[in-house]
Amino acid sequence: MSSLLFQEESLRTFTESVFIAMGCEEDDAATAADVLISSDLRGIDSHGVARLSGYVRLWEKERINPRPNISVVHETATTATVDGDSGLGLVVAPFAMKLAIEKAEKYGSGWVSVRNSNHFGIAGYHAMQAVQKDMIGFAMTNASPLVAPTFTTERLLGTNPMCYAFPAGEYPPVVVDMATAAAANGKLEIAQRLNKSIPEGWVQTNTGGPSTDAHALKSGGSLLPLGSDREHGSHKGFGLSATVDILTAVLSGANYGPWVPPFVAFLDPLPDLPGKGIGHFLGAMRVDGFRPVEEFKQHMDQWIGRFKAAKPTHEDQKVIIPGEPELEAEKIRKEAGIPLTDAVVRDLEELSIKLDLDFPSGL
Amino acid sequence: MSSLLFQEESLRTFTESVFIAMGCEEDDAATAADVLISSDLRGIDSHGVARLSGYVRLWEKERINPRPNISVVHETATTATVDGDSGLGLVVAPFAMKLAIEKAEKYGSGWVSVRNSNHFGIAGYHAMQAVQKDMIGFAMTNASPLVAPTFTTERLLGTNPMCYAFPAGEYPPVVVDMATAAAANGKLEIAQRLNKSIPEGWVQTNTGGPSTDAHALKSGGSLLPLGSDREHGSHKGFGLSATVDILTAVLSGANYGPWVPPFVAFLDPLPDLPGKGIGHFLGAMRVDGFRPVEEFKQHMDQWIGRFKAAKPTHEDQKVIIPGEPELEAEKIRKEAGIPLTDAVVRDLEELSIKLDLDFPSGL
């Protein structure tokens, strides 16, 4: 796949202009663009501007409200439920995370479950808001059903990511940001574009058989939970995904399981929905609610240092600390620019024509 | 393996008498016994009375303090750090969970990190304390290093379990209680006793190669994280295990990574420990901090019902809801008795002789 490099700022300006064309307030457009550009900077190409036209299509179908009245519908000192009023998850989740952080500042911790939202981008972005305040950040979302629980052929769960983010001292923060499926859908899309087969254990066929076909989902197959099969712990991946679904949706009043509305605009939501939109769960805990921040950071550094020094299986392949690859990508891309594949560039150019906006030229 | 059945109450009385012989207060002995018997009732044989002689050996080595002064060393409205004073985790963790629940009652949520503790039994026991109060329960612990992170041959992490427990309505609670390794050590022990090989993806050799040898750990091998290899997401299993290690130990001041003291008494802790004992993390969130309890339970029932009704891969193998097998075991064993293998019975009989206690006869 050939790709073209774009400067962070020009891509950010374009992304903001798209959200403003949808009718978003300027502040909201800036926040939403920041989530997407952060994803592209961090090397998670599947969740950045590559999704922009998808958000626009959902808005065209009136499934995204560009001017939501985001509100707190239920609350205690340290918990809350937020209704996103069908807004962009890219805007609703930062609202909820801000609330969680405010509660943590007052009471030590804060937890916000969100209903009636849409796709929120990368979980890591939201969890890292807490890290900047010397807090531990949590972020989860449910998502369109693509994953079959152990022993079934039905897609009942999304790739339902969970993120835990921890501040460190000399070292950068530890950010565990992971789909609870064996492989995220983005990995299948890469194999599809390259016309390559995929490893066994990522997907199953429509009858639950093994498959190495990157297109298996198109013929009724499904993604498998982390662990891949029962013998290797797929019931644990299912349990984690179920945990995300319950905390984000059963707790907030969003849709769960097979009822989560699809991200793709060409698929309609199911009838008789049990909730509103999709759900998120955001949390923050003050480190100094447990021990002094400097002490914690010093031990985080000792933890990270010890793991980085571990004896590698192959000399050229050291232990990767969670969050490290994303930070390395960010350093490189802030300098050299963000690479977009030809397909994404074409998609964004078409979007710019449709919305009568200037699309930036590559580097 | 042949086994003998024991009545719950007679096994409980014996277990209490062992803890009292160690010098525990009666209340503490009853609590500790309740955790172990609950594990046996729930079918998690590896974490019940089979471990009793292990606790005694740690006490003999003065690594378990039978009369701990468990104290809160740091606190906010909703967070706390507890020092277990080298007490039994079976006693320290219930103390910490009680504190988390009290904080949740007042402020919506409560979170307690624990240092200077020992093995706490099954995570599910502790998380379920919150469920009884219509709260969502969380429980994690770190453990002796047996698991090698992705790309290394060193054992740096325990099987570090995490548990999330949710109340339901008509259906029993959903309890996700899982080791973050591909397979818990107990599964290897079963294969060892049966002289059987294990599936690839559970362990690696001392050089990081694949292995199906149930004895691989004895020759320098290690358990693998959930996901088994990089291609199938072992970096996610590593990330989850790291999350547990940080929340339980870096946050509390316990030992982490390779410094976690071994459960087996014949191995001494490493020199220059960075913390005290092992660490736990317990949490509780009031359901009605987010939405009315009855509404939540109604949707939990709809969630569970939908997943139970999913089309199975094989007709005789339905979706298993997390927590369901343990509850079924409990129903059967409360009625028919708890089966103990000959090896465990012999071990307990020897213990009874050593401590001059009556060992109950089987059914």
Chai-1 contact restraints between the chains, C-beta under 6 A:
chainA,res_idxA,chainB,res_idxB,connection_type,confidence,min_distance_angstrom,max_distance_angstrom,comment,restraint_id
A,H74,B,R291,contact,1.0,0.0,6.0,A-B,restraint_1
A,T76,B,G108,contact,1.0,0.0,6.0,A-B,restraint_2
A,T76,B,G289,contact,1.0,0.0,6.0,A-B,restraint_3
A,A77,B,Y107,contact,1.0,0.0,6.0,A-B,restraint_4
A,A77,B,G108,contact,1.0,0.0,6.0,A-B,restraint_5
A,T78,B,T78,contact,1.0,0.0,6.0,A-B,restraint_6
A,T78,B,Y107,contact,1.0,0.0,6.0,A-B,restraint_7
A,T78,B,G108,contact,1.0,0.0,6.0,A-B,restraint_8
A,T78,B,S109,contact,1.0,0.0,6.0,A-B,restraint_9
A,T79,B,G108,contact,1.0,0.0,6.0,A-B,restraint_10
A,T79,B,S109,contact,1.0,0.0,6.0,A-B,restraint_11
A,T79,B,G289,contact,1.0,0.0,6.0,A-B,restraint_12
A,T79,B,F290,contact,1.0,0.0,6.0,A-B,restraint_13
A,T81,B,F290,contact,1.0,0.0,6.0,A-B,restraint_14
A,Y107,B,A77,contact,1.0,0.0,6.0,A-B,restraint_15
A,Y107,B,T78,contact,1.0,0.0,6.0,A-B,restraint_16
A,Y107,B,Y107,contact,1.0,0.0,6.0,A-B,restraint_17
A,G108,B,T76,contact,1.0,0.0,6.0,A-B,restraint_18
A,G108,B,A77,contact,1.0,0.0,6.0,A-B,restraint_19
A,G108,B,T78,contact,1.0,0.0,6.0,A-B,restraint_20
A,G108,B,T79,contact,1.0,0.0,6.0,A-B,restraint_21
A,S109,B,T78,contact,1.0,0.0,6.0,A-B,restraint_22
A,S109,B,T79,contact,1.0,0.0,6.0,A-B,restraint_23
A,S109,B,S109,contact,1.0,0.0,6.0,A-B,restraint_24
A,S109,B,W111,contact,1.0,0.0,6.0,A-B,restraint_25
A,W111,B,S109,contact,1.0,0.0,6.0,A-B,restraint_26
A,S113,B,F290,contact,1.0,0.0,6.0,A-B,restraint_27
A,P149,B,V319,contact,1.0,0.0,6.0,A-B,restraint_28
A,F151,B,P312,contact,1.0,0.0,6.0,A-B,restraint_29
A,F151,B,T313,contact,1.0,0.0,6.0,A-B,restraint_30
A,F151,B,Q317,contact,1.0,0.0,6.0,A-B,restraint_31
A,F151,B,V319,contact,1.0,0.0,6.0,A-B,restraint_32
A,T152,B,A310,contact,1.0,0.0,6.0,A-B,restraint_33
A,T152,B,K311,contact,1.0,0.0,6.0,A-B,restraint_34
A,T152,B,P312,contact,1.0,0.0,6.0,A-B,restraint_35
A,T152,B,V319,contact,1.0,0.0,6.0,A-B,restraint_36
A,T153,B,K311,contact,1.0,0.0,6.0,A-B,restraint_37
A,T153,B,T313,contact,1.0,0.0,6.0,A-B,restraint_38
A,E154,B,A310,contact,1.0,0.0,6.0,A-B,restraint_39
A,E154,B,K311,contact,1.0,0.0,6.0,A-B,restraint_40
A,L156,B,A310,contact,1.0,0.0,6.0,A-B,restraint_41
A,Y164,B,T243,contact,1.0,0.0,6.0,A-B,restraint_42
A,F166,B,I246,contact,1.0,0.0,6.0,A-B,restraint_43
A,V176,B,G239,contact,1.0,0.0,6.0,A-B,restraint_44
A,V176,B,T243,contact,1.0,0.0,6.0,A-B,restraint_45
A,M178,B,K236,contact,1.0,0.0,6.0,A-B,restraint_46
A,M178,B,G239,contact,1.0,0.0,6.0,A-B,restraint_47
A,A182,B,H232,contact,1.0,0.0,6.0,A-B,restraint_48
A,A182,B,G233,contact,1.0,0.0,6.0,A-B,restraint_49
A,P199,B,E231,contact,1.0,0.0,6.0,A-B,restraint_50
A,G201,B,H232,contact,1.0,0.0,6.0,A-B,restraint_51
A,G208,B,T313,contact,1.0,0.0,6.0,A-B,restraint_52
A,L226,B,G227,contact,1.0,0.0,6.0,A-B,restraint_53
A,L226,B,G233,contact,1.0,0.0,6.0,A-B,restraint_54
A,L226,B,K236,contact,1.0,0.0,6.0,A-B,restraint_55
A,G227,B,L226,contact,1.0,0.0,6.0,A-B,restraint_56
A,S228,B,H232,contact,1.0,0.0,6.0,A-B,restraint_57
A,E231,B,P199,contact,1.0,0.0,6.0,A-B,restraint_58
A,H232,B,A182,contact,1.0,0.0,6.0,A-B,restraint_59
A,H232,B,G201,contact,1.0,0.0,6.0,A-B,restraint_60
A,H232,B,S228,contact,1.0,0.0,6.0,A-B,restraint_61
A,G233,B,A182,contact,1.0,0.0,6.0,A-B,restraint_62
A,G233,B,L226,contact,1.0,0.0,6.0,A-B,restraint_63
A,K236,B,M178,contact,1.0,0.0,6.0,A-B,restraint_64
A,K236,B,L226,contact,1.0,0.0,6.0,A-B,restraint_65
A,G239,B,V176,contact,1.0,0.0,6.0,A-B,restraint_66
A,G239,B,M178,contact,1.0,0.0,6.0,A-B,restraint_67
A,G239,B,P322,contact,1.0,0.0,6.0,A-B,restraint_68
A,T243,B,Y164,contact,1.0,0.0,6.0,A-B,restraint_69
A,T243,B,V176,contact,1.0,0.0,6.0,A-B,restraint_70
A,I246,B,F166,contact,1.0,0.0,6.0,A-B,restraint_71
A,V250,B,H299,contact,1.0,0.0,6.0,A-B,restraint_72
A,V250,B,M300,contact,1.0,0.0,6.0,A-B,restraint_73
A,V250,B,W303,contact,1.0,0.0,6.0,A-B,restraint_74
A,L251,B,F290,contact,1.0,0.0,6.0,A-B,restraint_75
A,G253,B,R291,contact,1.0,0.0,6.0,A-B,restraint_76
A,Y256,B,W303,contact,1.0,0.0,6.0,A-B,restraint_77
A,G257,B,R306,contact,1.0,0.0,6.0,A-B,restraint_78
A,P274,B,Q302,contact,1.0,0.0,6.0,A-B,restraint_79
A,G289,B,T76,contact,1.0,0.0,6.0,A-B,restraint_80
A,G289,B,T79,contact,1.0,0.0,6.0,A-B,restraint_81
A,F290,B,H74,contact,1.0,0.0,6.0,A-B,restraint_82
A,F290,B,T79,contact,1.0,0.0,6.0,A-B,restraint_83
A,F290,B,T81,contact,1.0,0.0,6.0,A-B,restraint_84
A,F290,B,S113,contact,1.0,0.0,6.0,A-B,restraint_85
A,F290,B,L251,contact,1.0,0.0,6.0,A-B,restraint_86
A,R291,B,H74,contact,1.0,0.0,6.0,A-B,restraint_87
A,R291,B,G253,contact,1.0,0.0,6.0,A-B,restraint_88
A,H299,B,V250,contact,1.0,0.0,6.0,A-B,restraint_89
A,M300,B,V250,contact,1.0,0.0,6.0,A-B,restraint_90
A,Q302,B,P274,contact,1.0,0.0,6.0,A-B,restraint_91
A,W303,B,V250,contact,1.0,0.0,6.0,A-B,restraint_92
A,W303,B,Y256,contact,1.0,0.0,6.0,A-B,restraint_93
A,R306,B,G257,contact,1.0,0.0,6.0,A-B,restraint_94
A,A310,B,T152,contact,1.0,0.0,6.0,A-B,restraint_95
A,A310,B,E154,contact,1.0,0.0,6.0,A-B,restraint_96
A,A310,B,L156,contact,1.0,0.0,6.0,A-B,restraint_97
A,K311,B,T152,contact,1.0,0.0,6.0,A-B,restraint_98
A,K311,B,T153,contact,1.0,0.0,6.0,A-B,restraint_99
A,K311,B,E154,contact,1.0,0.0,6.0,A-B,restraint_100
A,P312,B,F151,contact,1.0,0.0,6.0,A-B,restraint_101
A,P312,B,T152,contact,1.0,0.0,6.0,A-B,restraint_102
A,T313,B,F151,contact,1.0,0.0,6.0,A-B,restraint_103
A,T313,B,T153,contact,1.0,0.0,6.0,A-B,restraint_104
A,T313,B,G208,contact,1.0,0.0,6.0,A-B,restraint_105
A,Q317,B,F151,contact,1.0,0.0,6.0,A-B,restraint_106
A,V319,B,P149,contact,1.0,0.0,6.0,A-B,restraint_107
A,V319,B,F151,contact,1.0,0.0,6.0,A-B,restraint_108
A,V319,B,T152,contact,1.0,0.0,6.0,A-B,restraint_109
A,P322,B,G239,contact,1.0,0.0,6.0,A-B,restraint_110
